[in-house]
Amino acid sequence: MNRVLIIDDEERICDVVKRGLEKMGEFQVSVAFNGKDGIEIARKWEPHLILLDIRMPGLDGMEVLKRLKENDKTMSIPVIMLTAVLDTSTKEECSKLYGELYLEKPVDLAVLKEKIEAVLKYRGKI
């Protein structure tokens, strides 16, 4: 069972994605509604992959990504940016911080599952 952590302040999005992935039967999903909690859960739970929003109050997704990649315990966890922020400069910055993919909200759950599996396979996690 693959562990996926969603870090996003939009509870409705988190609920839809969590229930959708869990219904597929291949994922155990945890949710953090802010960056600080997300980093803490990532360190303790050690997910196989993180879905991360960019626009959040407090620590935004870019800062969360930076902190995850600077920490020995979380640096190797693949991160897929799942966001409504579509500008090129943000995509480039995510790429420099080693975000695996950049997906636009709303995302089709079948496409999301496909992308998660591709990243996990590429990273040798499945």
C-alpha positions as CSV (number, residue, x, y, z in Angstrom):
1,M,0.0,0.0,0.0
2,N,1.5,3.3,-1.0
3,R,1.4,6.1,1.5
4,V,0.4,9.5,0.1
5,L,0.4,12.8,2.0
6,I,-1.8,15.7,0.8
7,I,-0.7,19.1,2.0
8,D,-3.4,21.6,1.0
9,D,-5.5,24.1,2.8
10,E,-8.6,23.4,0.7
11,E,-10.5,20.8,2.8
12,R,-12.9,20.0,0.0
13,I,-10.1,19.2,-2.5
14,C,-8.3,17.1,0.1
15,D,-11.5,15.2,0.9
16,V,-12.2,14.4,-2.8
17,V,-8.6,13.4,-3.6
18,K,-8.3,11.4,-0.3
19,R,-11.5,9.4,-0.8
20,G,-10.8,8.9,-4.5
21,L,-7.3,7.5,-4.0
22,E,-8.4,5.3,-1.1
23,K,-11.3,4.0,-3.0
24,M,-8.9,2.8,-5.7
25,G,-7.5,0.5,-3.0
26,E,-3.8,1.1,-3.6
27,F,-3.3,4.1,-1.4
28,Q,-3.2,5.0,2.3
29,V,-3.7,8.8,2.4
30,S,-3.0,11.3,5.2
31,V,-3.9,15.0,5.0
32,A,-2.4,18.2,6.4
33,F,-4.2,21.5,6.0
34,N,-1.1,23.7,6.4
35,G,2.5,23.6,5.6
36,K,3.8,23.3,9.1
37,D,1.7,20.3,9.9
38,G,2.5,18.8,6.5
39,I,6.3,18.9,7.2
40,E,5.8,17.3,10.6
41,I,3.6,14.5,9.2
42,A,6.1,13.9,6.4
43,R,8.9,13.5,8.9
44,K,7.0,11.1,11.2
45,W,4.9,9.1,8.7
46,E,7.4,9.0,5.9
47,P,5.0,8.9,2.9
48,H,6.0,7.4,-0.4
49,L,4.8,10.6,-2.2
50,I,3.5,14.1,-1.3
51,L,0.8,16.1,-3.2
52,L,1.5,19.7,-2.4
53,D,-0.5,22.9,-3.0
54,I,1.4,26.2,-3.6
55,R,-1.0,28.8,-2.2
56,M,-1.6,28.2,1.5
57,P,-1.6,30.6,4.5
58,G,1.5,30.6,6.7
59,L,4.1,28.5,4.9
60,D,3.3,28.4,1.2
61,G,4.0,25.3,-0.9
62,M,7.3,26.7,-2.2
63,E,8.6,27.1,1.3
64,V,7.3,23.7,2.3
65,L,9.0,22.1,-0.8
66,K,12.2,23.8,0.1
67,R,12.2,22.6,3.7
68,L,11.3,19.1,2.7
69,K,14.2,18.9,0.3
70,E,16.6,20.4,2.9
71,N,15.8,17.8,5.5
72,D,17.6,14.4,5.4
73,K,14.5,12.5,6.5
74,T,12.2,14.0,3.8
75,M,14.5,15.0,0.9
76,S,14.0,11.8,-1.1
77,I,10.2,11.8,-0.9
78,P,8.9,12.7,-4.4
79,V,6.6,15.7,-4.5
80,I,3.9,16.4,-7.0
81,M,2.7,20.0,-7.1
82,L,-1.1,20.0,-7.3
83,T,-2.2,23.6,-7.7
84,A,-4.2,26.2,-9.5
85,V,-1.1,28.4,-9.9
86,L,-0.2,28.1,-13.5
87,D,2.5,30.7,-14.3
88,T,5.7,29.6,-15.9
89,S,8.0,31.2,-13.3
90,T,6.4,29.2,-10.5
91,K,6.7,26.0,-12.5
92,E,10.4,26.7,-13.1
93,E,11.0,27.4,-9.4
94,C,9.2,24.1,-8.4
95,S,11.5,22.3,-10.9
96,K,14.6,23.8,-9.3
97,L,13.4,22.6,-5.9
98,Y,12.9,19.1,-7.3
99,G,9.2,18.9,-7.5
100,E,8.5,15.8,-9.6
101,L,5.5,17.1,-11.5
102,Y,3.2,20.1,-11.7
103,L,-0.5,19.3,-12.1
104,E,-3.3,21.7,-12.5
105,K,-6.4,21.7,-10.2
106,P,-8.9,20.3,-10.6
107,V,-7.3,17.0,-11.7
108,D,-9.1,13.9,-12.9
109,L,-8.5,11.2,-10.3
110,A,-7.6,8.6,-12.9
111,V,-4.9,10.9,-14.3
112,L,-3.7,11.7,-10.8
113,K,-3.4,7.9,-10.0
114,E,-1.5,7.4,-13.3
115,K,0.9,10.3,-12.5
116,I,1.5,9.1,-8.9
117,E,2.2,5.5,-10.1
118,A,4.6,6.8,-12.8
119,V,6.6,8.9,-10.3
120,L,6.7,6.1,-7.7
121,K,7.9,3.6,-10.4
122,Y,10.5,6.1,-11.7
123,R,11.8,6.6,-8.2
124,G,11.9,2.9,-7.5
125,K,9.2,3.0,-4.8
126,I,7.0,0.4,-6.5
